[in-house]
Amino acid sequence: MNPTAPLALSALPDPTDRQAVFAFAMTFNGYEHFGSSEAALAAARERRRSSLVDVRNELFLAARASRHGDNGDYLERYRELLPVFQRLLAA
């Protein structure tokens, strides 16, 4: 999926659907977009949340960390980011 392509509100998965949230998180690759894992991580740590790229990158990295940590922490981050996604998509 093109990270700058329009998203619809309907594309946002239900926050209780682990698989759908993870699949959605993986539709953006912060490593590719920012050029390296270090750059993607630096951008996510800023928590700017002013663009879809910002929040998609933050979710992507949370999902990757959860995969490596074998936990579901990305779901909490998605619940935190969901209102931001909704606000950005409604604008």
trRosetta pair geometry for C-beta under 8 A, 3 or more apart (Angstrom, degrees):
i j d omega theta_ij theta_ji phi_ij phi_ji
1 5 6.3 -118 178 46 81 130
1 27 4.2 16 25 179 135 102
1 28 6.9 -57 77 -67 108 61
2 5 3.7 95 73 -26 105 109
3 28 5.2 84 -107 -130 100 98
3 29 8.0 -112 -60 40 120 59
3 33 5.4 24 -8 -98 166 133
3 52 7.5 173 173 111 75 102
3 53 5.7 67 157 -105 119 89
3 56 6.4 -176 -145 88 98 153
4 52 7.9 136 -118 73 43 120
4 53 7.2 -8 -81 -64 72 110
7 11 4.9 -110 -168 54 91 145
7 12 7.7 81 156 -51 123 79
7 52 6.5 163 13 -143 125 148
7 85 7.9 -60 103 -167 145 100
7 89 5.9 -77 90 -107 97 116
8 11 5.0 113 60 -14 72 98
8 89 7.2 95 -169 -166 20 129
9 12 6.0 -41 -172 10 49 113
9 86 6.6 53 -127 -125 103 72
9 89 5.1 150 -74 123 74 142
9 90 7.2 46 -73 -67 123 75
11 24 7.3 136 154 -128 84 114
12 24 7.2 72 -137 -147 40 157
12 82 6.8 110 -177 -139 134 86
12 85 5.6 133 -103 127 131 141
12 86 7.1 -36 -28 -72 171 77
12 89 7.5 -127 -37 -7 123 161
13 17 5.3 -109 168 68 114 119
13 20 3.6 170 -145 132 144 112
13 21 5.1 -145 81 -72 133 56
13 23 7.5 104 -52 60 151 94
13 24 5.0 -146 -5 -27 117 141
14 17 4.4 80 69 -3 97 110
14 20 6.5 57 41 72 76 145
14 21 7.9 -92 78 -53 48 94
15 21 6.5 59 -132 -80 44 133
15 75 6.7 112 -178 -167 81 85
15 78 5.7 173 -126 113 91 111
15 79 5.0 86 -159 -86 146 81
15 82 6.0 -56 -68 -63 125 148
17 20 3.8 18 118 28 123 118
17 21 6.1 148 86 -20 70 85
18 21 6.0 -62 -148 37 25 107
18 22 6.3 20 159 -15 64 110
18 72 6.4 -62 -124 -131 119 118
18 75 6.3 -49 -108 -78 76 126
19 22 5.8 -57 -147 39 29 109
19 23 6.2 29 155 -18 65 108
20 23 5.7 -52 -143 38 31 111
20 24 6.2 34 155 -20 64 106
21 24 5.7 -54 -148 37 30 113
21 25 6.4 34 152 -23 64 105
21 63 7.7 -168 132 -96 84 118
21 74 6.8 161 130 121 117 105
21 75 6.0 93 92 -106 163 73
21 78 5.0 -47 -158 -79 128 174
22 25 5.6 -51 -149 33 32 114
22 26 6.5 26 155 -15 64 108
22 63 5.5 142 -133 -147 69 122
22 66 7.9 -117 -106 84 105 131
22 67 7.9 110 -146 -68 121 102
22 74 6.7 89 -93 93 77 146
23 26 5.8 -62 -151 39 31 109
23 27 7.2 46 148 -38 62 94
24 27 5.8 -41 -161 6 38 116
24 59 7.6 -36 112 142 93 143
25 28 7.2 -77 -178 42 39 90
25 56 7.9 164 -140 -162 51 66
25 59 4.7 -133 -119 141 94 99
25 60 5.4 160 177 -95 83 45
25 62 7.2 -105 -139 69 142 86
25 63 3.6 128 128 -31 154 154
25 74 6.3 -29 -67 180 165 138
25 78 7.3 -93 -66 -81 112 115
26 29 7.7 23 -167 -74 56 75
26 60 7.1 114 -93 -127 34 83
26 63 6.5 -119 -54 118 75 151
27 56 7.8 -78 83 -156 85 121
28 33 7.0 -9 -179 -27 89 140
28 53 7.8 174 -156 -133 139 55
28 56 3.9 81 0 159 173 120
28 57 6.6 -102 134 -70 130 49
28 59 7.5 79 52 71 125 101
28 60 5.0 -107 89 -63 94 129
29 32 4.2 45 104 18 117 111
29 33 6.3 154 89 -16 63 89
29 60 6.7 159 -116 -154 24 148
30 33 5.5 -58 -136 42 34 110
30 34 5.7 5 173 5 72 113
30 37 7.9 78 102 -124 97 50
30 40 3.4 109 141 -147 108 130
30 43 7.2 -159 -163 64 117 125
30 44 7.0 8 -153 -48 161 116
30 56 7.6 175 -69 115 92 79
30 57 4.0 101 -104 -138 119 86
30 60 4.6 166 -17 85 108 141
30 61 5.9 -31 33 -50 157 92
31 34 6.9 -70 -138 51 16 88
31 35 7.9 -96 172 80 48 14
31 36 6.5 -30 -155 -180 74 15
31 37 5.1 -13 -110 -76 103 66
31 40 5.4 -71 -77 -18 44 148
32 35 7.8 31 -175 -73 23 27
33 40 7.0 94 63 -98 90 104
33 53 6.7 -172 171 -153 150 109
33 57 6.8 -115 69 -88 140 110
34 39 3.8 -168 147 112 113 109
34 40 4.2 169 40 -70 139 68
34 42 8.0 175 174 51 149 91
34 43 5.7 -143 -101 -4 146 140
34 57 7.1 71 -32 -128 123 139
35 39 5.2 27 61 38 89 155
36 39 4.6 94 55 8 86 100
36 40 6.9 -151 91 -4 45 86
37 40 5.7 -55 -146 39 33 112
37 41 6.1 34 155 -20 67 108
38 41 5.8 -57 -147 38 28 110
38 42 6.3 30 154 -21 63 106
39 42 5.7 -51 -146 35 31 113
39 43 6.4 32 155 -18 64 105
40 43 5.8 -56 -151 36 30 111
40 44 6.3 28 153 -17 65 108
40 57 5.8 -150 -159 -162 89 113
40 60 7.5 -69 -179 91 131 124
40 61 6.3 169 138 -71 107 118
41 44 5.7 -55 -144 38 32 110
41 45 6.3 36 156 -24 65 105
41 61 6.3 137 -99 -131 65 146
42 45 5.8 -53 -148 31 29 113
42 46 7.1 37 151 -27 59 100
43 46 5.9 -52 -163 21 35 115
43 48 7.6 -51 -175 7 75 116
43 54 7.1 -134 161 -122 103 67
43 57 5.7 -15 103 128 121 156
44 47 7.3 33 170 -66 46 58
44 57 5.4 -139 -75 127 92 99
44 58 4.6 144 -139 -99 94 64
44 61 4.7 -54 -71 27 171 152
46 54 7.9 -86 83 -141 104 109
47 54 7.9 90 -162 175 26 113
47 58 6.8 73 -109 -103 65 140
48 51 7.4 7 109 18 118 82
48 54 4.7 -105 73 -131 98 144
49 54 5.2 -158 -86 122 23 132
49 55 5.5 62 -128 -70 72 93
49 58 7.3 -13 -80 -9 83 153
49 81 7.6 -149 -122 -128 114 86
49 84 5.1 -70 -168 -150 116 147
50 54 5.8 80 41 0 56 156
51 54 4.7 110 56 -1 73 100
51 55 7.5 -159 92 4 43 83
51 88 7.0 112 -156 -139 25 137
52 55 6.1 -62 -147 45 36 100
52 56 5.7 33 158 -19 72 112
52 85 7.5 68 -122 -128 81 70
52 88 5.4 164 -68 140 77 145
52 89 7.6 78 -89 -68 116 76
53 56 5.9 -57 -135 41 26 108
53 57 6.0 28 162 -21 63 110
54 57 6.1 -65 -155 35 21 108
54 58 6.5 19 154 -17 61 109
55 58 5.5 -50 -145 36 36 114
55 59 6.3 34 156 -16 66 105
55 81 5.1 143 -162 -161 109 120
55 84 5.2 179 -100 113 145 124
55 85 5.8 -163 127 -72 151 76
55 88 6.9 -163 14 1 141 153
56 59 5.8 -55 -148 40 32 109
56 60 6.1 39 151 -26 65 106
57 60 5.5 -50 -144 33 31 116
57 61 6.4 25 160 -14 65 105
58 61 6.2 -58 -149 38 27 105
58 62 6.4 27 153 -18 63 108
58 77 6.9 -150 143 175 95 123
58 81 6.4 167 93 -91 122 140
59 62 5.6 -55 -146 37 33 112
59 63 6.2 32 156 -19 67 106
59 74 7.0 83 -164 -164 68 99
59 77 6.2 167 -112 122 63 114
59 78 6.0 68 -129 -91 113 77
59 81 5.7 -116 -67 54 106 167
60 63 5.9 -60 -152 37 27 109
60 64 6.4 25 152 -18 64 107
61 64 5.5 -49 -142 37 35 112
61 65 6.2 36 156 -19 65 105
62 65 5.8 -54 -147 38 29 111
62 66 6.3 31 152 -20 63 107
62 73 6.6 -125 -174 112 94 90
62 74 4.3 135 129 -115 96 77
62 77 3.9 -96 -150 52 167 164
62 78 7.5 -166 93 -42 142 71
63 66 5.6 -53 -147 36 32 112
63 67 6.5 37 152 -23 64 101
63 74 4.2 72 -87 -126 57 155
64 67 5.7 -50 -151 31 32 113
64 68 6.6 24 154 -11 64 106
65 68 5.9 -59 -149 42 32 106
65 69 5.8 15 157 -4 69 116
65 73 6.9 -50 102 72 106 126
65 74 7.3 151 62 -65 84 95
66 69 5.8 -64 -134 52 29 100
66 70 7.8 156 168 -29 56 3
66 71 5.3 -107 -146 75 78 69
66 72 6.1 56 -159 -119 131 16
66 73 4.9 -162 -92 47 102 81
66 74 4.1 -92 -11 -19 148 103
67 70 7.5 19 -180 -73 27 44
69 73 7.0 10 76 10 140 124
72 75 4.9 -1 163 4 96 119
72 76 7.8 104 123 -13 77 85
73 76 5.8 -48 -165 31 53 111
73 77 6.7 49 142 -15 74 103
74 77 5.4 -55 -150 40 42 113
74 78 6.1 47 150 -25 71 102
75 78 5.5 -48 -147 33 33 113
75 79 6.6 35 152 -19 63 102
76 79 5.7 -51 -150 34 33 112
76 80 6.5 34 150 -18 63 106
77 80 5.5 -55 -151 38 35 114
77 81 6.1 23 154 -11 68 111
78 81 5.7 -63 -141 46 31 104
78 82 6.1 54 155 -50 66 93
79 82 5.7 -28 -144 -1 29 121
80 84 8.0 13 133 0 62 115
81 84 5.0 -64 -161 43 59 116
81 85 5.9 63 142 -26 85 99
82 85 5.6 -50 -146 34 33 113
82 86 6.3 32 156 -18 65 106
83 86 5.4 -51 -144 38 35 114
83 87 6.2 38 155 -21 67 104
84 87 5.7 -51 -146 35 31 111
84 88 6.3 27 156 -15 64 108
85 88 6.0 -63 -148 41 26 107
85 89 6.0 17 159 -13 66 113
86 89 6.0 -61 -141 42 26 106
86 90 6.1 24 159 -21 64 112
87 90 5.9 -60 -144 36 26 109
87 91 6.7 35 155 -33 61 103
88 91 5.9 -47 -154 17 31 116
